[in-house]
Amino acid sequence: MRIKSHKIDAANFRAYGMVVMPPTGAPDAQADSYKYWSDIANYHIDGDTEIGYCIVFRCADAAMTAVERHRATPEILIPIDAPFILPVFDGDADSEVRAFTVDVGQAVVIDADVWHGPCLPVGREQSSYFVIFRRGTPQNDNEKRAIQKTTVEL
């Protein structure tokens, strides 16, 4: 199976979580040296959080054969140095993998229980991003599942 990535927005990602975009309205506070927008997004995590750092590498065929999910926590992904493609899968037998391009300056909050694949770098051989979720998630809340081989068009 081959799939194309779609530019992410609040409407097309709603079934999987939330997109955090740069604000467009007036800032809540500002001075000569800054502008600040408060509460542009919010989410709930029970317990302590951890921030991880992930580097992903471009693979020859950009194919994935497995997805993972976290039942007890949303997962926040923030691109650092390049956009990435985020594959998601709602897990129903009839559903298919969808892929979304997340740009630097955006963040994505994947809801708890949403199956997702590893991010894929866009326009570079590698890219990095921050991962934020409940502390201990990689060790204690990381369910994996095989899927039909799916190639994401970069």
Chimera marker file (.cmm) of the C-alpha trace (Angstrom):
<marker_set name="trace">
<marker id="1" x="0.000" y="0.000" z="0.000" r="1" g="1" b="0" radius="0.5"/>
<marker id="2" x="1.191" y="3.541" z="-0.792" r="1" g="1" b="0" radius="0.5"/>
<marker id="3" x="-0.131" y="6.663" z="0.880" r="1" g="1" b="0" radius="0.5"/>
<marker id="4" x="0.442" y="10.392" z="0.448" r="1" g="1" b="0" radius="0.5"/>
<marker id="5" x="1.031" y="12.858" z="3.233" r="1" g="1" b="0" radius="0.5"/>
<marker id="6" x="-1.381" y="15.752" z="3.736" r="1" g="1" b="0" radius="0.5"/>
<marker id="7" x="-0.527" y="19.163" z="5.132" r="1" g="1" b="0" radius="0.5"/>
<marker id="8" x="-1.775" y="18.994" z="8.707" r="1" g="1" b="0" radius="0.5"/>
<marker id="9" x="-4.523" y="21.274" z="9.997" r="1" g="1" b="0" radius="0.5"/>
<marker id="10" x="-6.976" y="21.237" z="12.891" r="1" g="1" b="0" radius="0.5"/>
<marker id="11" x="-9.819" y="19.777" z="10.831" r="1" g="1" b="0" radius="0.5"/>
<marker id="12" x="-8.044" y="16.888" z="9.101" r="1" g="1" b="0" radius="0.5"/>
<marker id="13" x="-6.204" y="15.777" z="12.269" r="1" g="1" b="0" radius="0.5"/>
<marker id="14" x="-9.144" y="16.096" z="14.708" r="1" g="1" b="0" radius="0.5"/>
<marker id="15" x="-9.820" y="12.326" z="14.785" r="1" g="1" b="0" radius="0.5"/>
<marker id="16" x="-6.269" y="11.700" z="16.067" r="1" g="1" b="0" radius="0.5"/>
<marker id="17" x="-5.608" y="14.658" z="18.341" r="1" g="1" b="0" radius="0.5"/>
<marker id="18" x="-4.814" y="18.353" z="18.108" r="1" g="1" b="0" radius="0.5"/>
<marker id="19" x="-2.528" y="20.560" z="16.040" r="1" g="1" b="0" radius="0.5"/>
<marker id="20" x="-0.852" y="23.544" z="17.642" r="1" g="1" b="0" radius="0.5"/>
<marker id="21" x="-0.286" y="26.328" z="15.124" r="1" g="1" b="0" radius="0.5"/>
<marker id="22" x="1.449" y="29.657" z="15.568" r="1" g="1" b="0" radius="0.5"/>
<marker id="23" x="-1.093" y="32.211" z="16.862" r="1" g="1" b="0" radius="0.5"/>
<marker id="24" x="-2.545" y="34.826" z="14.538" r="1" g="1" b="0" radius="0.5"/>
<marker id="25" x="-4.340" y="37.172" z="16.948" r="1" g="1" b="0" radius="0.5"/>
<marker id="26" x="-3.029" y="39.925" z="19.154" r="1" g="1" b="0" radius="0.5"/>
<marker id="27" x="-0.485" y="38.818" z="21.778" r="1" g="1" b="0" radius="0.5"/>
<marker id="28" x="-1.502" y="38.647" z="25.437" r="1" g="1" b="0" radius="0.5"/>
<marker id="29" x="1.665" y="40.487" z="26.437" r="1" g="1" b="0" radius="0.5"/>
<marker id="30" x="4.390" y="42.290" z="24.571" r="1" g="1" b="0" radius="0.5"/>
<marker id="31" x="7.292" y="44.669" z="24.898" r="1" g="1" b="0" radius="0.5"/>
<marker id="32" x="10.072" y="45.821" z="22.603" r="1" g="1" b="0" radius="0.5"/>
<marker id="33" x="11.894" y="42.495" z="23.018" r="1" g="1" b="0" radius="0.5"/>
<marker id="34" x="9.043" y="39.939" z="22.916" r="1" g="1" b="0" radius="0.5"/>
<marker id="35" x="5.466" y="39.010" z="22.074" r="1" g="1" b="0" radius="0.5"/>
<marker id="36" x="3.687" y="36.298" z="24.098" r="1" g="1" b="0" radius="0.5"/>
<marker id="37" x="0.481" y="34.392" z="23.408" r="1" g="1" b="0" radius="0.5"/>
<marker id="38" x="-0.961" y="32.482" z="26.359" r="1" g="1" b="0" radius="0.5"/>
<marker id="39" x="-2.888" y="29.188" z="26.346" r="1" g="1" b="0" radius="0.5"/>
<marker id="40" x="-2.798" y="28.493" z="22.598" r="1" g="1" b="0" radius="0.5"/>
<marker id="41" x="-3.382" y="24.806" z="23.376" r="1" g="1" b="0" radius="0.5"/>
<marker id="42" x="-3.909" y="22.579" z="26.378" r="1" g="1" b="0" radius="0.5"/>
<marker id="43" x="-4.013" y="18.882" z="27.162" r="1" g="1" b="0" radius="0.5"/>
<marker id="44" x="-4.157" y="16.675" z="30.238" r="1" g="1" b="0" radius="0.5"/>
<marker id="45" x="-1.548" y="14.191" z="31.402" r="1" g="1" b="0" radius="0.5"/>
<marker id="46" x="-2.004" y="12.288" z="34.660" r="1" g="1" b="0" radius="0.5"/>
<marker id="47" x="1.294" y="12.413" z="36.533" r="1" g="1" b="0" radius="0.5"/>
<marker id="48" x="4.806" y="13.618" z="35.798" r="1" g="1" b="0" radius="0.5"/>
<marker id="49" x="5.897" y="14.221" z="32.226" r="1" g="1" b="0" radius="0.5"/>
<marker id="50" x="9.144" y="13.583" z="30.399" r="1" g="1" b="0" radius="0.5"/>
<marker id="51" x="10.684" y="15.279" z="27.396" r="1" g="1" b="0" radius="0.5"/>
<marker id="52" x="12.527" y="13.065" z="24.951" r="1" g="1" b="0" radius="0.5"/>
<marker id="53" x="14.602" y="13.865" z="21.895" r="1" g="1" b="0" radius="0.5"/>
<marker id="54" x="14.284" y="11.772" z="18.747" r="1" g="1" b="0" radius="0.5"/>
<marker id="55" x="16.335" y="11.743" z="15.541" r="1" g="1" b="0" radius="0.5"/>
<marker id="56" x="14.798" y="9.998" z="12.537" r="1" g="1" b="0" radius="0.5"/>
<marker id="57" x="16.601" y="9.005" z="9.352" r="1" g="1" b="0" radius="0.5"/>
<marker id="58" x="15.373" y="8.783" z="5.788" r="1" g="1" b="0" radius="0.5"/>
<marker id="59" x="15.044" y="5.155" z="4.691" r="1" g="1" b="0" radius="0.5"/>
<marker id="60" x="15.227" y="3.933" z="1.107" r="1" g="1" b="0" radius="0.5"/>
<marker id="61" x="11.530" y="3.066" z="0.753" r="1" g="1" b="0" radius="0.5"/>
<marker id="62" x="9.895" y="5.051" z="3.628" r="1" g="1" b="0" radius="0.5"/>
<marker id="63" x="7.893" y="1.936" z="4.460" r="1" g="1" b="0" radius="0.5"/>
<marker id="64" x="6.482" y="0.989" z="7.812" r="1" g="1" b="0" radius="0.5"/>
<marker id="65" x="5.283" y="-2.378" z="9.014" r="1" g="1" b="0" radius="0.5"/>
<marker id="66" x="4.335" y="-1.562" z="12.594" r="1" g="1" b="0" radius="0.5"/>
<marker id="67" x="2.634" y="1.108" z="14.679" r="1" g="1" b="0" radius="0.5"/>
<marker id="68" x="2.534" y="1.862" z="18.393" r="1" g="1" b="0" radius="0.5"/>
<marker id="69" x="0.158" y="3.471" z="20.863" r="1" g="1" b="0" radius="0.5"/>
<marker id="70" x="0.124" y="4.689" z="24.450" r="1" g="1" b="0" radius="0.5"/>
<marker id="71" x="-3.080" y="4.040" z="26.375" r="1" g="1" b="0" radius="0.5"/>
<marker id="72" x="-2.395" y="6.295" z="29.385" r="1" g="1" b="0" radius="0.5"/>
<marker id="73" x="-1.054" y="9.482" z="27.807" r="1" g="1" b="0" radius="0.5"/>
<marker id="74" x="-1.256" y="11.808" z="24.841" r="1" g="1" b="0" radius="0.5"/>
<marker id="75" x="2.032" y="12.290" z="22.983" r="1" g="1" b="0" radius="0.5"/>
<marker id="76" x="3.263" y="15.715" z="21.937" r="1" g="1" b="0" radius="0.5"/>
<marker id="77" x="5.691" y="15.991" z="18.997" r="1" g="1" b="0" radius="0.5"/>
<marker id="78" x="7.525" y="19.237" z="18.183" r="1" g="1" b="0" radius="0.5"/>
<marker id="79" x="9.806" y="19.397" z="15.116" r="1" g="1" b="0" radius="0.5"/>
<marker id="80" x="13.134" y="21.065" z="15.822" r="1" g="1" b="0" radius="0.5"/>
<marker id="81" x="15.126" y="21.361" z="12.609" r="1" g="1" b="0" radius="0.5"/>
<marker id="82" x="12.946" y="20.141" z="9.732" r="1" g="1" b="0" radius="0.5"/>
<marker id="83" x="9.365" y="19.166" z="8.987" r="1" g="1" b="0" radius="0.5"/>
<marker id="84" x="8.363" y="15.551" z="9.444" r="1" g="1" b="0" radius="0.5"/>
<marker id="85" x="5.594" y="13.261" z="8.260" r="1" g="1" b="0" radius="0.5"/>
<marker id="86" x="3.538" y="11.640" z="11.012" r="1" g="1" b="0" radius="0.5"/>
<marker id="87" x="1.703" y="8.406" z="10.061" r="1" g="1" b="0" radius="0.5"/>
<marker id="88" x="-1.399" y="7.633" z="12.173" r="1" g="1" b="0" radius="0.5"/>
<marker id="89" x="-3.858" y="4.758" z="12.184" r="1" g="1" b="0" radius="0.5"/>
<marker id="90" x="-7.084" y="4.577" z="14.167" r="1" g="1" b="0" radius="0.5"/>
<marker id="91" x="-6.814" y="0.808" z="14.523" r="1" g="1" b="0" radius="0.5"/>
<marker id="92" x="-10.154" y="-0.265" z="13.080" r="1" g="1" b="0" radius="0.5"/>
<marker id="93" x="-10.015" y="-3.225" z="10.718" r="1" g="1" b="0" radius="0.5"/>
<marker id="94" x="-11.481" y="-1.108" z="7.901" r="1" g="1" b="0" radius="0.5"/>
<marker id="95" x="-9.305" y="1.953" z="8.426" r="1" g="1" b="0" radius="0.5"/>
<marker id="96" x="-6.134" y="2.881" z="6.661" r="1" g="1" b="0" radius="0.5"/>
<marker id="97" x="-2.974" y="4.658" z="7.633" r="1" g="1" b="0" radius="0.5"/>
<marker id="98" x="-3.043" y="8.421" z="7.074" r="1" g="1" b="0" radius="0.5"/>
<marker id="99" x="0.002" y="10.667" z="7.040" r="1" g="1" b="0" radius="0.5"/>
<marker id="100" x="0.359" y="14.337" z="7.928" r="1" g="1" b="0" radius="0.5"/>
<marker id="101" x="3.198" y="16.791" z="7.373" r="1" g="1" b="0" radius="0.5"/>
<marker id="102" x="4.076" y="18.809" z="10.486" r="1" g="1" b="0" radius="0.5"/>
<marker id="103" x="6.195" y="21.926" z="9.903" r="1" g="1" b="0" radius="0.5"/>
<marker id="104" x="8.773" y="23.553" z="12.161" r="1" g="1" b="0" radius="0.5"/>
<marker id="105" x="6.825" y="26.059" z="14.263" r="1" g="1" b="0" radius="0.5"/>
<marker id="106" x="3.903" y="23.643" z="14.715" r="1" g="1" b="0" radius="0.5"/>
<marker id="107" x="3.338" y="20.922" z="17.284" r="1" g="1" b="0" radius="0.5"/>
<marker id="108" x="1.002" y="17.962" z="17.305" r="1" g="1" b="0" radius="0.5"/>
<marker id="109" x="-0.753" y="16.312" z="20.240" r="1" g="1" b="0" radius="0.5"/>
<marker id="110" x="-1.593" y="12.681" z="19.473" r="1" g="1" b="0" radius="0.5"/>
<marker id="111" x="-4.486" y="11.525" z="21.661" r="1" g="1" b="0" radius="0.5"/>
<marker id="112" x="-3.994" y="8.569" z="23.995" r="1" g="1" b="0" radius="0.5"/>
<marker id="113" x="-4.862" y="5.253" z="22.314" r="1" g="1" b="0" radius="0.5"/>
<marker id="114" x="-4.102" y="6.478" z="18.762" r="1" g="1" b="0" radius="0.5"/>
<marker id="115" x="-1.829" y="4.166" z="16.767" r="1" g="1" b="0" radius="0.5"/>
<marker id="116" x="1.079" y="5.986" z="15.100" r="1" g="1" b="0" radius="0.5"/>
<marker id="117" x="4.240" y="5.179" z="13.226" r="1" g="1" b="0" radius="0.5"/>
<marker id="118" x="7.703" y="6.687" z="13.413" r="1" g="1" b="0" radius="0.5"/>
<marker id="119" x="8.019" y="10.169" z="11.942" r="1" g="1" b="0" radius="0.5"/>
<marker id="120" x="9.756" y="10.527" z="8.583" r="1" g="1" b="0" radius="0.5"/>
<marker id="121" x="12.065" y="13.464" z="7.758" r="1" g="1" b="0" radius="0.5"/>
<marker id="122" x="11.015" y="15.810" z="4.963" r="1" g="1" b="0" radius="0.5"/>
<marker id="123" x="13.595" y="17.357" z="2.635" r="1" g="1" b="0" radius="0.5"/>
<marker id="124" x="16.594" y="16.065" z="4.600" r="1" g="1" b="0" radius="0.5"/>
<marker id="125" x="18.360" y="12.816" z="5.360" r="1" g="1" b="0" radius="0.5"/>
<marker id="126" x="17.488" y="13.203" z="9.035" r="1" g="1" b="0" radius="0.5"/>
<marker id="127" x="15.434" y="15.404" z="11.326" r="1" g="1" b="0" radius="0.5"/>
<marker id="128" x="14.931" y="15.748" z="15.057" r="1" g="1" b="0" radius="0.5"/>
<marker id="129" x="11.992" y="16.478" z="17.303" r="1" g="1" b="0" radius="0.5"/>
<marker id="130" x="10.966" y="16.691" z="20.953" r="1" g="1" b="0" radius="0.5"/>
<marker id="131" x="8.620" y="14.051" z="22.366" r="1" g="1" b="0" radius="0.5"/>
<marker id="132" x="6.588" y="14.852" z="25.502" r="1" g="1" b="0" radius="0.5"/>
<marker id="133" x="4.408" y="12.348" z="27.343" r="1" g="1" b="0" radius="0.5"/>
<marker id="134" x="3.825" y="10.763" z="30.734" r="1" g="1" b="0" radius="0.5"/>
<marker id="135" x="7.059" y="9.794" z="32.447" r="1" g="1" b="0" radius="0.5"/>
<marker id="136" x="7.934" y="6.128" z="31.907" r="1" g="1" b="0" radius="0.5"/>
<marker id="137" x="5.808" y="5.733" z="28.773" r="1" g="1" b="0" radius="0.5"/>
<marker id="138" x="8.535" y="4.062" z="26.659" r="1" g="1" b="0" radius="0.5"/>
<marker id="139" x="9.041" y="1.414" z="29.330" r="1" g="1" b="0" radius="0.5"/>
<marker id="140" x="5.491" y="0.967" z="30.696" r="1" g="1" b="0" radius="0.5"/>
<marker id="141" x="2.908" y="2.077" z="28.107" r="1" g="1" b="0" radius="0.5"/>
<marker id="142" x="4.182" y="1.252" z="24.635" r="1" g="1" b="0" radius="0.5"/>
<marker id="143" x="1.997" y="-1.240" z="22.760" r="1" g="1" b="0" radius="0.5"/>
<marker id="144" x="3.177" y="-2.266" z="19.282" r="1" g="1" b="0" radius="0.5"/>
<marker id="145" x="1.215" y="-3.844" z="16.434" r="1" g="1" b="0" radius="0.5"/>
<marker id="146" x="2.175" y="-5.128" z="12.986" r="1" g="1" b="0" radius="0.5"/>
<marker id="147" x="0.359" y="-3.637" z="9.988" r="1" g="1" b="0" radius="0.5"/>
<marker id="148" x="0.356" y="-4.244" z="6.250" r="1" g="1" b="0" radius="0.5"/>
<marker id="149" x="3.539" y="-2.792" z="4.733" r="1" g="1" b="0" radius="0.5"/>
<marker id="150" x="2.729" y="0.831" z="3.971" r="1" g="1" b="0" radius="0.5"/>
<marker id="151" x="4.971" y="3.182" z="1.992" r="1" g="1" b="0" radius="0.5"/>
<marker id="152" x="4.612" y="6.912" z="2.590" r="1" g="1" b="0" radius="0.5"/>
<marker id="153" x="5.298" y="9.085" z="-0.437" r="1" g="1" b="0" radius="0.5"/>
<marker id="154" x="7.758" y="11.772" z="0.581" r="1" g="1" b="0" radius="0.5"/>
<link id1="1" id2="2" r="1" g="1" b="0" radius="0.2"/>
<link id1="2" id2="3" r="1" g="1" b="0" radius="0.2"/>
<link id1="3" id2="4" r="1" g="1" b="0" radius="0.2"/>
<link id1="4" id2="5" r="1" g="1" b="0" radius="0.2"/>
<link id1="5" id2="6" r="1" g="1" b="0" radius="0.2"/>
<link id1="6" id2="7" r="1" g="1" b="0" radius="0.2"/>
<link id1="7" id2="8" r="1" g="1" b="0" radius="0.2"/>
<link id1="8" id2="9" r="1" g="1" b="0" radius="0.2"/>
<link id1="9" id2="10" r="1" g="1" b="0" radius="0.2"/>
<link id1="10" id2="11" r="1" g="1" b="0" radius="0.2"/>
<link id1="11" id2="12" r="1" g="1" b="0" radius="0.2"/>
<link id1="12" id2="13" r="1" g="1" b="0" radius="0.2"/>
<link id1="13" id2="14" r="1" g="1" b="0" radius="0.2"/>
<link id1="14" id2="15" r="1" g="1" b="0" radius="0.2"/>
<link id1="15" id2="16" r="1" g="1" b="0" radius="0.2"/>
<link id1="16" id2="17" r="1" g="1" b="0" radius="0.2"/>
<link id1="17" id2="18" r="1" g="1" b="0" radius="0.2"/>
<link id1="18" id2="19" r="1" g="1" b="0" radius="0.2"/>
<link id1="19" id2="20" r="1" g="1" b="0" radius="0.2"/>
<link id1="20" id2="21" r="1" g="1" b="0" radius="0.2"/>
<link id1="21" id2="22" r="1" g="1" b="0" radius="0.2"/>
<link id1="22" id2="23" r="1" g="1" b="0" radius="0.2"/>
<link id1="23" id2="24" r="1" g="1" b="0" radius="0.2"/>
<link id1="24" id2="25" r="1" g="1" b="0" radius="0.2"/>
<link id1="25" id2="26" r="1" g="1" b="0" radius="0.2"/>
<link id1="26" id2="27" r="1" g="1" b="0" radius="0.2"/>
<link id1="27" id2="28" r="1" g="1" b="0" radius="0.2"/>
<link id1="28" id2="29" r="1" g="1" b="0" radius="0.2"/>
<link id1="29" id2="30" r="1" g="1" b="0" radius="0.2"/>
<link id1="30" id2="31" r="1" g="1" b="0" radius="0.2"/>
<link id1="31" id2="32" r="1" g="1" b="0" radius="0.2"/>
<link id1="32" id2="33" r="1" g="1" b="0" radius="0.2"/>
<link id1="33" id2="34" r="1" g="1" b="0" radius="0.2"/>
<link id1="34" id2="35" r="1" g="1" b="0" radius="0.2"/>
<link id1="35" id2="36" r="1" g="1" b="0" radius="0.2"/>
<link id1="36" id2="37" r="1" g="1" b="0" radius="0.2"/>
<link id1="37" id2="38" r="1" g="1" b="0" radius="0.2"/>
<link id1="38" id2="39" r="1" g="1" b="0" radius="0.2"/>
<link id1="39" id2="40" r="1" g="1" b="0" radius="0.2"/>
<link id1="40" id2="41" r="1" g="1" b="0" radius="0.2"/>
<link id1="41" id2="42" r="1" g="1" b="0" radius="0.2"/>
<link id1="42" id2="43" r="1" g="1" b="0" radius="0.2"/>
<link id1="43" id2="44" r="1" g="1" b="0" radius="0.2"/>
<link id1="44" id2="45" r="1" g="1" b="0" radius="0.2"/>
<link id1="45" id2="46" r="1" g="1" b="0" radius="0.2"/>
<link id1="46" id2="47" r="1" g="1" b="0" radius="0.2"/>
<link id1="47" id2="48" r="1" g="1" b="0" radius="0.2"/>
<link id1="48" id2="49" r="1" g="1" b="0" radius="0.2"/>
<link id1="49" id2="50" r="1" g="1" b="0" radius="0.2"/>
<link id1="50" id2="51" r="1" g="1" b="0" radius="0.2"/>
<link id1="51" id2="52" r="1" g="1" b="0" radius="0.2"/>
<link id1="52" id2="53" r="1" g="1" b="0" radius="0.2"/>
<link id1="53" id2="54" r="1" g="1" b="0" radius="0.2"/>
<link id1="54" id2="55" r="1" g="1" b="0" radius="0.2"/>
<link id1="55" id2="56" r="1" g="1" b="0" radius="0.2"/>
<link id1="56" id2="57" r="1" g="1" b="0" radius="0.2"/>
<link id1="57" id2="58" r="1" g="1" b="0" radius="0.2"/>
<link id1="58" id2="59" r="1" g="1" b="0" radius="0.2"/>
<link id1="59" id2="60" r="1" g="1" b="0" radius="0.2"/>
<link id1="60" id2="61" r="1" g="1" b="0" radius="0.2"/>
<link id1="61" id2="62" r="1" g="1" b="0" radius="0.2"/>
<link id1="62" id2="63" r="1" g="1" b="0" radius="0.2"/>
<link id1="63" id2="64" r="1" g="1" b="0" radius="0.2"/>
<link id1="64" id2="65" r="1" g="1" b="0" radius="0.2"/>
<link id1="65" id2="66" r="1" g="1" b="0" radius="0.2"/>
<link id1="66" id2="67" r="1" g="1" b="0" radius="0.2"/>
<link id1="67" id2="68" r="1" g="1" b="0" radius="0.2"/>
<link id1="68" id2="69" r="1" g="1" b="0" radius="0.2"/>
<link id1="69" id2="70" r="1" g="1" b="0" radius="0.2"/>
<link id1="70" id2="71" r="1" g="1" b="0" radius="0.2"/>
<link id1="71" id2="72" r="1" g="1" b="0" radius="0.2"/>
<link id1="72" id2="73" r="1" g="1" b="0" radius="0.2"/>
<link id1="73" id2="74" r="1" g="1" b="0" radius="0.2"/>
<link id1="74" id2="75" r="1" g="1" b="0" radius="0.2"/>
<link id1="75" id2="76" r="1" g="1" b="0" radius="0.2"/>
<link id1="76" id2="77" r="1" g="1" b="0" radius="0.2"/>
<link id1="77" id2="78" r="1" g="1" b="0" radius="0.2"/>
<link id1="78" id2="79" r="1" g="1" b="0" radius="0.2"/>
<link id1="79" id2="80" r="1" g="1" b="0" radius="0.2"/>
<link id1="80" id2="81" r="1" g="1" b="0" radius="0.2"/>
<link id1="81" id2="82" r="1" g="1" b="0" radius="0.2"/>
<link id1="82" id2="83" r="1" g="1" b="0" radius="0.2"/>
<link id1="83" id2="84" r="1" g="1" b="0" radius="0.2"/>
<link id1="84" id2="85" r="1" g="1" b="0" radius="0.2"/>
<link id1="85" id2="86" r="1" g="1" b="0" radius="0.2"/>
<link id1="86" id2="87" r="1" g="1" b="0" radius="0.2"/>
<link id1="87" id2="88" r="1" g="1" b="0" radius="0.2"/>
<link id1="88" id2="89" r="1" g="1" b="0" radius="0.2"/>
<link id1="89" id2="90" r="1" g="1" b="0" radius="0.2"/>
<link id1="90" id2="91" r="1" g="1" b="0" radius="0.2"/>
<link id1="91" id2="92" r="1" g="1" b="0" radius="0.2"/>
<link id1="92" id2="93" r="1" g="1" b="0" radius="0.2"/>
<link id1="93" id2="94" r="1" g="1" b="0" radius="0.2"/>
<link id1="94" id2="95" r="1" g="1" b="0" radius="0.2"/>
<link id1="95" id2="96" r="1" g="1" b="0" radius="0.2"/>
<link id1="96" id2="97" r="1" g="1" b="0" radius="0.2"/>
<link id1="97" id2="98" r="1" g="1" b="0" radius="0.2"/>
<link id1="98" id2="99" r="1" g="1" b="0" radius="0.2"/>
<link id1="99" id2="100" r="1" g="1" b="0" radius="0.2"/>
<link id1="100" id2="101" r="1" g="1" b="0" radius="0.2"/>
<link id1="101" id2="102" r="1" g="1" b="0" radius="0.2"/>
<link id1="102" id2="103" r="1" g="1" b="0" radius="0.2"/>
<link id1="103" id2="104" r="1" g="1" b="0" radius="0.2"/>
<link id1="104" id2="105" r="1" g="1" b="0" radius="0.2"/>
<link id1="105" id2="106" r="1" g="1" b="0" radius="0.2"/>
<link id1="106" id2="107" r="1" g="1" b="0" radius="0.2"/>
<link id1="107" id2="108" r="1" g="1" b="0" radius="0.2"/>
<link id1="108" id2="109" r="1" g="1" b="0" radius="0.2"/>
<link id1="109" id2="110" r="1" g="1" b="0" radius="0.2"/>
<link id1="110" id2="111" r="1" g="1" b="0" radius="0.2"/>
<link id1="111" id2="112" r="1" g="1" b="0" radius="0.2"/>
<link id1="112" id2="113" r="1" g="1" b="0" radius="0.2"/>
<link id1="113" id2="114" r="1" g="1" b="0" radius="0.2"/>
<link id1="114" id2="115" r="1" g="1" b="0" radius="0.2"/>
<link id1="115" id2="116" r="1" g="1" b="0" radius="0.2"/>
<link id1="116" id2="117" r="1" g="1" b="0" radius="0.2"/>
<link id1="117" id2="118" r="1" g="1" b="0" radius="0.2"/>
<link id1="118" id2="119" r="1" g="1" b="0" radius="0.2"/>
<link id1="119" id2="120" r="1" g="1" b="0" radius="0.2"/>
<link id1="120" id2="121" r="1" g="1" b="0" radius="0.2"/>
<link id1="121" id2="122" r="1" g="1" b="0" radius="0.2"/>
<link id1="122" id2="123" r="1" g="1" b="0" radius="0.2"/>
<link id1="123" id2="124" r="1" g="1" b="0" radius="0.2"/>
<link id1="124" id2="125" r="1" g="1" b="0" radius="0.2"/>
<link id1="125" id2="126" r="1" g="1" b="0" radius="0.2"/>
<link id1="126" id2="127" r="1" g="1" b="0" radius="0.2"/>
<link id1="127" id2="128" r="1" g="1" b="0" radius="0.2"/>
<link id1="128" id2="129" r="1" g="1" b="0" radius="0.2"/>
<link id1="129" id2="130" r="1" g="1" b="0" radius="0.2"/>
<link id1="130" id2="131" r="1" g="1" b="0" radius="0.2"/>
<link id1="131" id2="132" r="1" g="1" b="0" radius="0.2"/>
<link id1="132" id2="133" r="1" g="1" b="0" radius="0.2"/>
<link id1="133" id2="134" r="1" g="1" b="0" radius="0.2"/>
<link id1="134" id2="135" r="1" g="1" b="0" radius="0.2"/>
<link id1="135" id2="136" r="1" g="1" b="0" radius="0.2"/>
<link id1="136" id2="137" r="1" g="1" b="0" radius="0.2"/>
<link id1="137" id2="138" r="1" g="1" b="0" radius="0.2"/>
<link id1="138" id2="139" r="1" g="1" b="0" radius="0.2"/>
<link id1="139" id2="140" r="1" g="1" b="0" radius="0.2"/>
<link id1="140" id2="141" r="1" g="1" b="0" radius="0.2"/>
<link id1="141" id2="142" r="1" g="1" b="0" radius="0.2"/>
<link id1="142" id2="143" r="1" g="1" b="0" radius="0.2"/>
<link id1="143" id2="144" r="1" g="1" b="0" radius="0.2"/>
<link id1="144" id2="145" r="1" g="1" b="0" radius="0.2"/>
<link id1="145" id2="146" r="1" g="1" b="0" radius="0.2"/>
<link id1="146" id2="147" r="1" g="1" b="0" radius="0.2"/>
<link id1="147" id2="148" r="1" g="1" b="0" radius="0.2"/>
<link id1="148" id2="149" r="1" g="1" b="0" radius="0.2"/>
<link id1="149" id2="150" r="1" g="1" b="0" radius="0.2"/>
<link id1="150" id2="151" r="1" g="1" b="0" radius="0.2"/>
<link id1="151" id2="152" r="1" g="1" b="0" radius="0.2"/>
<link id1="152" id2="153" r="1" g="1" b="0" radius="0.2"/>
<link id1="153" id2="154" r="1" g="1" b="0" radius="0.2"/>
</marker_set>
